[in-house]
Amino acid sequence: MEKIRVLVAVRLAASVRYRENLNTEPRFQLQFVNNIEAVHTTLADKTQATDVLVVDNQLGDVYTLVKDLRQIYHRLLIVEVDEEADFSLPGQADDISNEPFKDDELIKKIKRLVEDRRLQTLSADALPPVRIFAKALMRAKGGPAKTQAAVTAIHEIGYDYVAFFKVTPTDPPMVSVAAQAGPNSVTSIAPPRLDYEKSIIGRVAQNGESCIVGPQDDPNHPFISRGRFGAGACVAVGTNIRFGVIFACRDVPGSITHEQLLMLELICAQLASALARESHN
């Protein structure tokens, strides 16, 4: 799970409240500063990188700070916290949080901004396969055909085995294979269902966070944990409505990169959109 490096600029008296809230997100790597000068010093330090700056309006002249940072750090994501306002426009910041600790609003805004940025930075090399998939998705009629089109497209861009696990809202929920692509020797022995609570497929179905797994990881898929494949990627299909999870494998350990995971996320986002439209027809 890739860390999100968050610099939190708040008054010393507010640090504990921010730390307790943001520490609940395991992906965050937090660093705290308590004045505007320290923000500039920390961001200028070339030995460390910052993905997101969270700055509380109570710190001082935040308007000037954000304006200055925009001229220097073009890729820095900035979330401004203004608890005194009922509603605010982001302005120079990327987003505003008026109720940072209600329903994990601040955590959700940080994660959304990072995920949006990740998709924006997907390399041009990844886009042609995605465009080809989009055309195949349009031609496929019906939900099952569209999920098979997605699985086939992922298999064709260099994965040795791909499956789509459908989420069934039973009690407890069930994840079962609804589409596969790969050699018959593998698809014929693939487990048709996995434990929702104990498998990597179930975990991604629950939290929606994409991941890459190797043989040493837990939870896992039997194909990876037992050495049939060296690397696997899991990506949720759908956000508000979870249609299922794409699981893609490669033979060689460590052969799935972060950029390739981004491309899978882009394909899964298109699939989720297509399945959502199907459900409303």
C-alpha positions in Angstrom: 0.0 0.0 0.0 1.7 3.2 -1.1 2.0 5.9 1.6 0.5 9.4 1.2 2.9 11.9 2.7 0.9 14.6 4.5 2.3 17.8 6.0 -0.1 19.2 8.6 0.3 22.9 9.4 -1.7 23.7 12.5 -1.3 25.6 15.8 0.4 23.6 18.5 -2.8 23.5 20.6 -4.7 21.8 17.7 -2.0 19.2 16.9 -3.3 16.5 19.1 -6.8 16.7 17.6 -5.5 16.5 14.0 -3.0 13.7 14.9 -5.7 11.5 16.5 -8.0 11.9 13.5 -5.5 11.5 10.7 -3.6 8.6 12.3 -6.7 6.4 11.8 -5.8 6.3 8.0 -2.9 3.7 7.6 -1.8 5.2 4.3 -0.9 8.5 5.7 2.7 9.4 6.6 2.3 12.4 8.8 4.5 15.3 9.6 3.4 18.3 11.8 4.6 21.9 11.8 3.2 24.8 13.9 4.0 28.0 12.0 4.1 29.3 8.5 7.9 29.6 8.4 8.2 25.9 9.2 5.9 25.1 6.2 8.4 26.8 3.9 11.4 25.2 5.5 9.9 21.7 5.4 8.7 21.9 1.8 12.1 23.3 0.7 13.9 20.3 2.2 14.9 18.2 -0.8 15.6 15.1 1.3 11.8 14.6 1.9 8.8 14.8 -0.3 5.2 16.0 0.5 2.1 14.9 -1.4 -0.5 16.9 0.5 -0.3 20.0 2.7 -3.1 20.4 5.2 -3.2 24.0 6.6 -5.5 25.4 9.2 -6.8 28.9 8.7 -6.0 29.7 12.4 -2.3 29.4 11.7 -2.0 33.0 10.4 -2.0 34.5 6.9 -2.9 31.3 5.1 -4.1 33.2 2.0 -0.7 34.6 1.3 1.0 31.3 2.2 -1.1 29.3 -0.2 -0.7 31.9 -3.0 3.1 31.8 -2.5 3.3 28.0 -2.5 1.3 27.8 -5.7 4.1 29.7 -7.5 6.8 27.3 -6.3 5.3 23.9 -5.8 3.0 23.3 -8.8 2.3 19.6 -8.0 1.6 20.1 -4.3 -2.0 19.3 -3.3 -3.3 21.8 -0.7 -6.3 21.3 1.6 -7.3 24.4 3.6 -9.3 23.9 6.9 -11.7 26.7 7.8 -14.0 25.5 10.7 -15.4 29.0 11.2 -17.1 29.2 7.9 -20.3 27.3 6.9 -19.1 27.2 3.3 -15.9 28.3 1.5 -14.6 28.2 -2.0 -11.1 26.6 -2.5 -9.5 29.6 -4.2 -5.8 28.8 -4.5 -6.2 25.6 -2.5 -7.3 22.4 -4.1 -10.1 21.9 -1.6 -11.6 23.3 1.6 -12.7 21.4 4.7 -15.2 23.1 7.0 -15.9 20.1 9.2 -12.6 18.2 9.1 -13.4 15.7 11.9 -17.0 14.9 11.0 -17.4 11.6 9.2 -13.7 11.7 8.4 -14.3 14.6 6.0 -10.6 15.7 5.9 -9.3 12.1 5.4 -11.8 11.6 2.5 -10.8 14.9 0.8 -7.1 14.1 1.0 -7.6 10.6 -0.4 -9.9 11.8 -3.2 -7.4 14.5 -4.3 -4.5 12.0 -4.3 -6.5 9.5 -6.4 -7.6 12.1 -8.9 -3.9 13.2 -9.2 -2.8 9.6 -9.7 -5.2 9.2 -12.6 -4.2 12.5 -14.2 -0.5 11.5 -14.1 -1.1 8.2 -15.9 1.5 8.1 -18.7 0.6 8.4 -22.3 1.8 4.9 -22.9 -1.1 3.5 -20.9 -3.9 5.4 -22.8 -4.1 3.5 -26.1 -5.0 0.2 -24.4 -7.6 2.0 -22.3 -9.1 3.6 -25.5 -9.3 0.2 -27.1 -11.0 -1.2 -24.1 -13.6 1.6 -24.1 -14.6 0.7 -27.6 -14.9 -3.0 -26.7 -17.0 -2.0 -23.7 -19.4 -0.1 -25.9 -19.8 -3.1 -28.2 -20.6 -5.5 -25.3 -24.3 -5.8 -24.5 -25.3 -6.5 -21.0 -23.5 -6.6 -17.7 -22.0 -10.1 -18.0 -20.6 -9.3 -21.5 -19.1 -6.1 -20.3 -17.3 -7.7 -17.3 -16.0 -10.4 -19.7 -14.8 -7.7 -22.1 -12.9 -6.0 -19.2 -11.3 -9.3 -18.1 -10.3 -10.1 -21.7 -8.8 -6.7 -22.3 -6.7 -6.9 -19.1 -5.5 -10.3 -20.1 -4.5 -9.1 -23.5 -2.3 -6.2 -22.2 0.0 -8.7 -20.5 -1.5 -10.4 -17.5 -1.4 -14.2 -17.3 -4.7 -14.7 -15.4 -7.5 -12.3 -14.8 -10.8 -12.7 -12.9 -13.8 -10.6 -12.0 -15.3 -11.3 -8.6 -18.9 -10.3 -8.2 -20.0 -9.1 -4.8 -23.3 -10.5 -3.7 -24.9 -8.6 -0.7 -25.8 -11.7 1.3 -25.2 -12.0 5.0 -22.2 -12.2 5.1 -21.5 -10.9 1.6 -20.1 -13.3 -0.9 -17.4 -12.8 -3.6 -17.5 -15.2 -6.5 -15.9 -15.5 -9.9 -18.2 -14.1 -12.7 -15.6 -13.9 -15.5 -12.1 -15.2 -16.2 -9.4 -15.1 -18.8 -6.3 -17.2 -18.9 -5.1 -20.7 -19.8 -7.5 -23.6 -19.2 -5.1 -25.2 -16.8 -5.6 -22.2 -14.5 -9.2 -21.2 -15.1 -10.3 -24.9 -14.4 -8.8 -24.9 -10.9 -9.6 -21.3 -9.9 -11.6 -21.2 -6.6 -15.1 -20.1 -7.5 -15.7 -18.3 -4.2 -13.5 -16.7 -1.6 -14.0 -15.7 2.0 -15.3 -12.1 2.2 -13.6 -11.5 5.5 -10.2 -13.3 5.0 -9.3 -13.0 1.4 -7.6 -10.0 -0.4 -10.6 -9.9 -2.8 -13.0 -9.4 0.2 -10.8 -6.8 1.8 -10.7 -4.7 -1.5 -14.4 -5.2 -1.9 -14.9 -3.7 1.6 -12.4 -0.8 1.6 -12.2 0.0 -2.2 -8.4 0.4 -2.0 -6.4 -1.0 -4.8 -3.3 -3.0 -4.0 -0.5 -5.2 -5.3 0.2 -8.5 -3.5 3.1 -11.0 -3.5 3.5 -14.4 -2.0 4.4 -13.0 1.4 1.3 -10.8 1.8 -1.7 -11.6 4.0 -4.6 -11.5 3.2 -4.0 -13.0 -0.2 -5.5 -15.1 -3.1 -4.6 -18.8 -3.2 -3.0 -18.4 -6.6 -0.4 -16.0 -5.1 0.0 -17.4 -1.6 0.6 -21.0 -3.0 3.1 -19.8 -5.6 1.0 -20.4 -8.8 1.7 -16.8 -9.7 4.3 -14.3 -8.4 2.3 -11.1 -8.3 -1.4 -10.0 -8.3 -3.3 -6.8 -8.4 -6.7 -6.1 -6.9 -8.9 -3.2 -8.0 -12.4 -2.5 -6.9 -15.1 -1.9 -9.5 -17.4 0.9 -8.3 -17.3 3.3 -5.4 -20.7 4.1 -4.0 -22.0 0.9 -5.4 -19.4 -1.9 -5.3 -20.0 -4.2 -8.3 -17.0 -6.4 -7.7 -13.2 -6.7 -7.8 -10.8 -7.3 -10.7 -7.9 -9.6 -9.8 -5.1 -9.8 -12.3 -1.9 -12.0 -12.0 1.5 -12.3 -13.5 4.0 -15.1 -13.3 7.0 -13.1 -12.3 7.2 -11.7 -8.7 7.3 -7.9 -8.5 6.3 -7.5 -12.1 3.2 -5.3 -11.5 4.2 -1.7 -11.2 2.4 1.3 -9.6 1.8 2.7 -13.1 0.2 -0.5 -14.3 -2.0 -0.5 -11.2 -3.2 3.0 -12.3 -4.1 1.6 -15.7 -6.2 -1.1 -14.1 -7.9 1.5 -12.0 -8.8 3.4 -15.1 -10.2 0.3 -16.8 -12.2 -0.6 -13.7 -13.6 3.0 -13.5 -14.9 2.7 -17.0 -16.4 -0.7 -16.3 -18.1 0.6 -13.2 -19.6 3.4 -15.1 -20.9 1.0 -17.8 -22.4 -1.4 -15.2 -24.1 1.6 -13.5 -25.7 2.6 -16.7 -26.8 -1.0 -17.3 -28.5 -1.2 -13.9 -30.5 1.9 -14.7 -31.8 0.6 -18.0 
